């Protein structure tokens, strides 16, 4: 479900997408490199003055400032798309824990608790003779408990 945005929002999204794609291109790198070379060549012409240095410092500061937001936008969108794809996989797989859907929205403490459960599952899986068998935490714990009870009764 897409969030509705106004005309300005759509225009900004398109512009930022195009700027991101262009900034990651070979042409953008070539232009940036050319600017640096031209700036370096003009150093002797301007006697390496403070103004000459200020031009490149100001330019790179502005570009860096804007690029931070473009990079963050791209990371946010990519992360959301990956989360959605993973949620679909978890929801579609029989036996997968639905607790993992939207796990990124949990608190850090809740994620740490899940992490400990999966570490426990990994330890149990390492001791399992059938390495290709997959289980949920609950299934693995129940199986492990049954094995332990059988061992005690012998």
N, C-alpha and C positions, 0 to 999 in steps of 0.2 A: 504494500500500500504506500503510495508516494505522498509525501507531505506537499500540500499545495502552497506555492509561493507566488508572490506577485510578479508583475512584469520585470521589475528591477531585479528581483531575486533570481529570476530565470536568466536575465541578461548577465548578471554577475557570475552565475554558475557557468554559463557558456564561456564567458571571457576567462574566468580562472582556469577552466579546463583547457582552453586553447593555449593560455599562457604556460600552463604546466607542461603540456605536450611540447610546445616550442622550446621552453627552457631546457628540456631534456634532450634536445636534438643536437646533431653535429653542427648545424648552422649556428645555433646559439653559442656553442663553445668556440667556434671559429670567429664569430663576431667579438666575443669577449676577449679572446686572445689577440685579435687585431687591435682592439682598443688599447690593451696593455702595451703592445708593441709600438703603436703610434704615440702613446703617452711617453714611453721610454725614449723614443727617438726625439721627441720635442723637448726633452729635458735640457739639453745644451742651448737650444734656441731661447728658452725662458730662464736660462741660467740656474736651473734647478731651484727656482724660487719657492717661497712658502705657498704662493698662490698655485703654482704648478703642482705641488704636492697635495694641496687642499682639494684640487679638482678630482684627483683619483680617489682620495680618501672619502670625499663626500659621495661620489658616484658609487663606490663599492658599499658604503654604509647604507645608502638608499636601496640598492639592489638586494643586499643581504636582508634588510628589514622586510622588504616585500616577499622575498623568497621564503622566509620563515613561515609566513602565512600560507603561501601556496603549497609548501611541503606538508604542513600540518593538515591542510584541507585534503590533500591527496591521501595521506596516511589515514585520516578519519574515514574517508569514503572506502578505501581498500579494506580497512579493518572491519567496517560494517558489512561489506560484501562477503568477506571471509567468514564472519560470524553467522551470517544468514545461510551460507552454504553448509557450514558445519552443523548448524541447527537442523537443516533439512536432512542431512545424513543421519544424525542422531535420531531424529523423529522417525525416519524411514526404516532404520535397522531394528529388526526384531531382537529383543534381548538387551538392547542398549538402554542405559539409564536416562530417562527423560529429565532427571535432575540436572543434566548437563546442558539442556536447552537454555539459552540466555545466561550461561554461567558467568559471562563477563559482567553481568549486572549485580552479582553477589558482592558482599563485602570482602575485604582482604582476609578476614578471619574465617569466613565461610569457605572461601577458595582454599585456604590453608588446610581446613578440615577435610575437604574433598581430596586434596593432594595427599594427605596422610592415608586416607582410605585407599587411594590408587597405589600408593607405595606398598601398602599391606597386600593388595591384590597382586602386585608384581612379585613380591617375596613369595606369596603362595604359588604363583604360576611357575616360578623357578623351581620349586620343589615338586611340581607335577610331572609325572612321567610322560604325558602326552602334551608336547609343546604346541601343537596346532589347535588345541581346544581353547575356546574363549568363554569367559564367564563374567557375569556381573559380580559386584562385590558381595552381594547377598548370597548368590549361588556359590561363589568360591568359599565364603565363610561357612555355609551349611555343609558343603562337601568336605571342607577341612575338619569341621566338628565331627562329622560322621567317621572320618578316617581316624580321628583321635580316639573316639569312643570304641571303635573296633580294636585299636591297638591296646587300650586299657582292659578290654574284656578278655583278651588272650592271656 
